[in-house]
Amino acid sequence: MGISQTEGQICLKQLKRIASSYPLKSLVILNKITYFLHG
């Protein structure tokens, strides 16, 4: 695995913080991350 569990948790917290400021942009980033993790 590339990232550890804790790194993923921190990443999610930062994403949620970004999501409140840039809802549309974070959605695109989230899609890319999900695609990257499952691809």
C-alpha positions, 0 to 999 in steps of 0.5 A: 500500500502506498499510504498508511491508515493514519495518512489516509485519515489526515488526508480525509480531514484536510479534504473535508476542510477543503470541501467546505471552502471549495465544494465543487473542486473537492468533488473532482479531487475526491473522484480522482483519489477514489479512482486512483485507490481502486484503479 
